[in-house]
Amino acid sequence: MVLYRPKKAQNAKGNRFLITVNVLGSTGPMRFVVNELEPVSAVIDMVLKSYAREGRLPVLGTDPNDFLLYCPSAGSDALSPLEKIGAHGARIFMLCKKPQSARSMGDERPTTAIVAKKGAGSWRTWINKSLSLKVSPP
């Protein structure tokens, strides 16, 4: 005997819709169902958590304050973090890191730039290190 359970009432605070977020430098888009009254900052946080959970590359970080969400139909300006995601009626967005100067102006702690050694991440270096295995005679 199967008991019938009525479905719980859906959230009536706003419409839900599917959005596509392209992360700059990532291999493919991410899709989410969001409430149209949800703030942009919550959507950025959701994207970063899902991105990290899936193990995508490049590694972005978890601070939503370091990222901007752009809407192609809204022009070249980034969406405000307090703005509602459904305000423009768009379904496709682009997530980018804030420029270094914009992050350091809003942040009170000093930022330090890490200078990498030239050629440290090149594929030739990796191949040379892998092929230079030392084999000892028996």
DAUR-V871631 format. One record per pair of residues at least 12 apart in sequence whose C-alpha atoms are under 7 Angstrom apart, sorted by the first residue. I is the first residue (numbers start at 0). GAP is how many residues later the second one is. D is the distance in Angstrom with one decimal. If there is no record, write none. Layout:
[[I GAP D] [I GAP D]]
This chain:
[[13 21 6.1] [13 22 6.0] [13 23 6.1] [14 20 5.8] [14 21 5.7] [15 17 6.4] [15 18 5.3] [15 19 4.3] [15 20 5.8] [16 16 5.4] [16 17 5.7] [16 18 6.6] [16 19 7.0] [17 13 6.8] [17 14 5.6] [17 15 4.4] [17 16 6.5] [17 73 6.8] [18 12 5.7] [18 13 5.4] [18 14 6.3] [18 72 4.6] [18 73 5.8] [19 12 6.6] [19 71 6.2] [19 72 4.8] [19 73 6.2] [20 71 6.0] [20 72 4.8] [20 73 5.5] [20 74 6.7] [21 71 6.3] [21 72 4.8] [21 73 6.1] [22 71 5.9] [22 72 4.8] [22 73 6.5] [23 71 6.2] [23 72 5.6] [24 33 6.9] [25 31 6.2] [25 32 6.6] [35 48 6.7] [35 49 5.6] [35 50 4.3] [36 47 5.3] [36 48 6.4] [36 49 6.3] [37 46 5.5] [37 47 5.9] [38 42 6.5] [38 43 5.5] [38 44 5.5] [38 45 4.4] [38 46 5.7] [39 40 6.9] [39 41 4.8] [39 42 6.2] [39 43 5.8] [39 44 5.9] [39 45 5.3] [40 23 6.8] [40 40 4.6] [40 41 6.6] [43 20 6.0] [44 19 5.4] [47 14 6.0] [48 13 7.0] [65 31 5.9] [65 32 5.6] [65 37 6.6] [66 28 6.8] [66 29 5.6] [66 30 4.4] [66 31 5.1] [67 27 5.8] [67 28 5.4] [67 29 6.1] [67 30 6.0] [68 24 6.6] [68 25 5.7] [68 26 4.7] [68 27 6.5] [69 23 5.6] [69 24 5.0] [69 25 6.4] [70 21 6.7] [70 22 4.9] [70 23 6.5] [71 21 6.8] [72 17 6.9] [73 14 7.0]]
